[in-house]
Amino acid sequence: MNSTTLRWLGALALALAGLGQAQAGIPIEHWTHPSGAAIYLVQSPALPMVDVQIDFDAGDRRDPASQAGLASVTAGMISKGLRPASAQARTGAAGAGTYDSALDENALGEAWADLGASFGAGASSDRMSFSLRSLSFPDLLARAAELASRQLAEPSFPPEVWVRERQRLGASLREANTRPATVAGRNFQALVFGQHPYGYEMTEATLARIEVADMRALHARTLLPCRAKLSVVGALSRQQADALATQLMGRLPSGPCPSLPPVPEVQALAQAVEKNIPFDSAQAHVLIGQPGFKRNDPDFFPLLVGNYTLGGGGFVSRLTSEVREKRGLSYSVYSYFAPGLHAGAWTLGLQTRPDQATQAVQVARQVVASFVAQGPSQEELQAAKDNLIGGFALRVDSNRKLLDNVANIAWHGLPLNYLDSWTEQVARVSVADVRAAFARKLQPDRMATVVVGGKP
């Protein structure tokens, strides 16, 4: 048993001991690093662990329509190898020089395993995100940060690996197209978002147009320290977190920070639109919805509470009561908002027998129209608030969940006391607030409907 394993076991023992500890508040420190990166820190000294998330404005919304999927495949290729470190990037910081040679994907994976740490990359609609998890012991963390800085700044994007990955992704897309849920989701996104990048879908055709040169260009254009939102949760002081940021950002290009071109806003639907797609399946898949709202919208809390009553509260929601319990049209029915930098979709989803699809759609629409017009009852509102407030602790009961929340605050420019005031914000929501917010955001007579299922 090596020293890293022993340290992990010690950290696990401390984690188990700390599970029952409650936090009275979650203070978030924020400052701008000399590189231009915005740092958000929550000191959590109970465990010798550090979780870091680094976000850049390099998500799917930056994809050209003809190369939909470029951000996602670029993030995926980040882990496929490192080119030799540039002499200019070697700073002499702690851990520097340990991983200066070229590494293929196997050697890179082994290096992370030897550290007992992890590093990952992914792209969502709005951002490209990088995550680092390591023990906070100075020797291990310095080496993990050095390897992470290399992976951030000097991926090799090996062409032969991209040939293999493109074939794998193409096969995955072909398989996904055999599933009715995938077909429904792709058509729904296209109807709701039209020509906005939120509606783009990666296809075999768009994959064929993506070359390694495109990935390198996206990486060079968007991954600059001045655009980074760096969220840190763990056993680090502010000074140590700043030093960690110096190491993580040290190999990325410094200097001017040109503005990225603006992305157009999502347009509201001008009229109702419906698409029925025959599909040989036992169940019809139904999606109904429209553009919703941005994450920093002041209506966020009334919409959160109201949607819990409408379709977000599982078996206690109004949609479940009307569609499932009273009429037996579906085992599960739900609704949710997905806000982002632009107005993400509000989605209502259900599955039903193909011969019941028309009735299920009609009932679901009626429930939505009634809720938008009248809002929840006082009893429904109180039940929703009690459930949301009672479950808040589960949103921040681990470093990973807390990091997700801090990164959300950083990315969307939310107040630093957002988590501390969350339950108060929910408690203040009234029936009138919900009714007004839903009237502003949802238009039941101008929604997109997609039905994918067997012939009735």
Secondary structure, DSSP 8 states (H G I E B T S, - for coil): --HHHHHHHHHHHHHHHHTT---S----EEEE-TTS-EEEEEE-TTSSEEEEEEEES-SGGGS-GGGTTHHHHHHHHGGGEE----GGG----TTTTTT-S-EEHHHHHHHHHHHT-EEEEEE-SS-EEEEEEEE--HHHHHHHHHHHHHHHH-B---HHHHHHHHHHHHHHHHHHTTSHHHHHHHHHHHHHHTTSGGG----HHHHHT--HHHHHHHHHHH--GGG-EEEEEES--HHHHHHHHHHHHTTS--S--------------SS-EEEEEE---SSEEEEEEEE---TT-TTHHHHHHHHIIIIISGGGSHHIIIIIITT---S-EEEEE---SS--EEEEEEEE-GGGHHHHHHHHHHHHHHHHHH---HHHHHHHHHHHHHTGGGGSSSHHHHHHHHHHHHHHT--TTHHHHHHHHHHH--HHHHHHHHHHH--TTS-EEEEEE---
